[in-house]
């Protein structure tokens, strides 16, 4: 295991109970400062780099911009191909031990994506359940996200919000809009939602949440960026029609 990765133990019984009750749990300081600093450096000029020399391995959704303003990334898929530090983070024992506690020992990478939410310009992510995007054929809602706060996340800069316990409702019917980022969303888009709670985080914190808990985030109204990376993991073999890279357990190398 890399010396840059934290050695925080896996979930306590209280944390596991919280995840089962609320659908999410935060692990403070899971990403060690050295690795966090590397990741922060790798994303510092990412808007400019991808605008002038886009990486063919990355799938980018851009914020709407006015003429003459620089292009800003809203979402960048396959971030592990662009940022070596994120690739190291998502493969590290600090994260995988927690995922194993939640879904078992056979773990595959579902995807990794950067959510850049730039200062003053980052826009809303509407209320949704991830499984509404991910349901394909007979696959089950076994996926779990690990969202790393690259910057401090606050109410003002659009920290993620959850509606605790909603994972127990199963998949809810979503509205769909073609041709836009986050085009699958619950009715009401991002109107106030009863029971919703803010999830502020310090840089280096990671929130783990399942694919059925309702979540979203407000726009960034502050002069500070709210960059985060979400790694989605799944149980190896749950989605046999789509190849997933095995990271631990069955099918993993080494």
C-alpha positions in Angstrom: 0.0 0.0 0.0 1.3 3.5 -0.9 2.7 5.6 2.0 0.5 8.4 0.7 -2.7 6.6 1.6 -4.3 6.9 5.0 -4.5 4.0 7.3 -7.9 4.8 8.7 -9.7 1.5 9.7 -12.9 0.4 8.0 -16.3 1.3 9.4 -17.1 1.1 13.0 -20.4 -0.6 14.0 -21.9 2.9 14.6 -20.8 4.1 11.2 -22.2 1.0 9.5 -25.5 1.5 11.4 -25.6 5.1 10.2 -25.0 4.0 6.6 -27.8 1.5 6.8 -30.2 4.0 8.5 -29.4 7.1 6.4 -27.9 5.8 3.2 -24.6 7.7 3.7 -21.7 8.1 6.1 -18.7 10.5 6.2 -15.1 9.4 7.0 -13.1 12.4 8.1 -9.6 12.9 6.7 -9.6 9.6 4.8 -7.3 11.0 2.0 -4.0 11.7 3.6 -2.6 15.3 3.2 0.3 14.3 0.8 -2.0 12.6 -1.7 -4.7 15.3 -1.3 -2.1 18.0 -2.2 -1.1 15.9 -5.3 -4.7 15.7 -6.4 -5.3 19.4 -5.8 -2.2 20.2 -8.0 -3.4 17.9 -10.7 -6.8 19.6 -11.0 -5.6 23.2 -10.5 -5.5 24.1 -14.2 -7.9 21.4 -15.4 -10.4 23.7 -17.0 -7.7 25.4 -19.1 -6.0 22.1 -20.0 -9.1 20.3 -21.1 -10.4 23.4 -23.1 -7.1 23.7 -25.1 -5.9 20.1 -25.2 -8.7 17.7 -24.2 -7.8 14.2 -23.1 -9.4 11.7 -25.4 -9.9 9.3 -22.5 -12.1 11.9 -20.6 -15.8 12.5 -21.3 -16.4 16.2 -20.4 -19.7 18.1 -19.8 -19.2 21.8 -19.8 -21.0 24.6 -17.9 -23.0 26.9 -20.1 -20.9 30.0 -20.6 -21.3 33.5 -22.0 -19.3 34.6 -25.1 -15.8 35.6 -24.2 -15.8 33.7 -20.8 -13.5 30.8 -20.3 -14.9 27.3 -20.6 -15.6 25.6 -17.2 -16.0 21.9 -16.6 -19.1 20.7 -15.0 -18.4 17.0 -15.0 -15.4 14.9 -16.2 -15.9 11.2 -16.5 -12.9 8.8 -16.3 -11.0 11.2 -14.0 -8.7 8.4 -13.0 -7.3 8.5 -16.6 -6.5 12.2 -16.2 -5.3 12.5 -12.6 -2.8 9.9 -11.3 -3.5 10.9 -7.7 -7.2 10.0 -8.1 -6.3 6.7 -9.7 -4.1 6.0 -6.7 -6.8 7.1 -4.2 -9.6 4.9 -5.7 -7.3 1.8 -5.6 -6.0 2.4 -2.1 -6.9 0.2 0.9 -8.2 3.2 2.9 -11.2 3.4 0.4 -11.5 -0.3 -0.6 -11.6 -1.5 3.0 -14.7 0.6 3.6 -16.3 -0.5 0.3 -15.6 -4.1 1.3 -17.4 -3.5 4.6 -20.4 -2.2 2.6 -20.7 -4.5 -0.4 -18.4 -7.5 0.2 -14.9 -8.5 -1.0 -15.5 -8.7 -4.8 -15.1 -5.0 -5.8 -15.0 -3.5 -9.3 -14.7 0.1 -10.5 -18.0 1.3 -11.9 -16.6 4.8 -12.8 -14.8 7.8 -11.5 -15.9 11.4 -12.2 -14.7 14.9 -11.2 -17.4 17.4 -10.3 -15.7 20.8 -10.6 -18.4 23.3 -9.4 -16.3 26.4 -10.1 -16.5 29.5 -7.9 -19.6 31.6 -8.7 -20.3 29.6 -11.8 -20.9 26.0 -10.7 -24.5 25.1 -11.2 -27.1 23.0 -9.5 -27.1 19.2 -9.5 -30.8 18.3 -9.2 -32.3 15.8 -6.8 -31.9 12.2 -8.0 -31.0 8.7 -7.2 -27.9 7.4 -9.0 -29.6 4.1 -9.8 -32.0 5.9 -12.1 -29.0 6.5 -14.3 -27.4 3.2 -13.8 -30.2 0.6 -14.0 -29.4 -1.6 -16.9 -31.2 -4.9 -17.5 -31.1 -7.0 -14.4 -28.3 -5.2 -12.5 -29.1 -4.4 -8.9 -28.6 -1.2 -6.9 -25.5 -2.5 -5.2 -23.2 0.4 -6.3 -21.6 2.6 -3.6 -20.1 6.0 -4.1 -17.0 7.4 -2.4 -17.1 11.2 -2.9 -13.7 12.9 -2.0 -13.8 16.6 -1.1 -10.9 18.1 -2.9 -11.8 21.5 -1.5 -13.8 22.4 1.7 -17.5 21.9 0.8 -19.9 24.3 2.5 -23.5 25.5 2.1 -22.3 28.6 0.2 -20.2 26.7 -2.4 -22.7 23.9 -3.0 -21.9 21.0 -0.7 -23.8 17.8 -1.4 -27.1 17.3 0.3 -28.9 14.1 1.2 -32.5 13.1 2.2 -31.7 10.5 4.9 -33.4 7.2 4.7 -34.8 7.6 1.2 -32.7 4.6 0.0 -35.4 2.4 1.7 -38.1 3.6 -0.7 -36.6 1.8 -3.7 -36.2 3.4 -7.1 -38.6 6.4 -7.7 -39.8 7.6 -11.1 -37.6 10.3 -12.5 -38.1 13.0 -15.1 -35.7 12.9 -18.1 -34.3 15.7 -20.3 -32.2 14.8 -23.3 -29.0 16.5 -24.2 -28.0 18.0 -20.9 -25.8 17.0 -18.0 -27.7 15.5 -15.1 -30.7 15.0 -17.3 -32.3 12.5 -15.0 -33.9 14.1 -12.0 -36.8 13.8 -9.6 -39.9 16.0 -10.1 -39.3 19.5 -8.7 -35.7 19.5 -10.0 -34.0 21.2 -7.0 -36.9 22.7 -5.0 -36.7 22.6 -1.3 -37.2 19.0 -0.1 -38.5 17.9 3.3 -35.9 16.2 5.4 -32.9 17.2 3.3 -29.6 17.8 5.2 -26.4 19.5 4.2 -23.2 17.5 4.2 -20.4 19.9 4.7 -16.9 18.4 4.4 -13.3 19.5 4.9 -10.8 18.8 2.1 -9.7 15.2 2.4 -13.0 13.9 3.9 -15.0 11.3 2.0 -18.7 10.6 2.0 -19.8 7.1 1.2 -23.4 6.7 -0.1 -25.5 4.2 -1.9 -27.1 4.3 -5.3 -30.7 4.8 -4.0 -30.4 7.6 -1.5 -31.8 10.9 -2.8 -29.1 13.6 -3.1 -28.3 16.8 -5.0 -26.4 20.1 -4.6 -27.0 23.8 -5.0 -25.0 26.1 -7.3 -21.8 27.6 -6.1 -22.6 31.1 -4.9 -19.2 31.7 -3.3 -15.8 32.8 -4.6 -14.3 29.4 -3.6 -14.2 26.3 -5.8 -16.0 23.2 -4.6 -14.2 20.5 -6.5 -14.9 16.9 -5.6 -14.4 13.4 -7.2 -16.9 10.6 -6.9 -15.7 7.1 -7.3 -18.5 4.6 -7.9 -17.8 0.9 -7.0 -19.9 -2.1 -7.7 -20.0 -5.8 -6.9 -17.9 -7.8 -9.4 -20.2 -9.7 -11.8 -23.4 -7.8 -11.0 -23.5 -6.3 -14.4 -22.2 -9.1 -16.7 -23.2 -7.3 -19.9 -20.7 -4.5 -19.1 -17.1 -5.2 -18.3 -15.9 -3.6 -15.0 -12.3 -3.6 -13.8 -12.0 -5.8 -10.8 -10.0 -4.0 -8.0 -10.3 -6.6 -5.2 -11.4 -10.1 -4.8 -12.8 -12.2 -7.7 -11.2 -11.2 -11.0 -8.6 -8.8 -9.5 -5.0 -9.0 -10.6 -2.4 -9.9 -8.0 
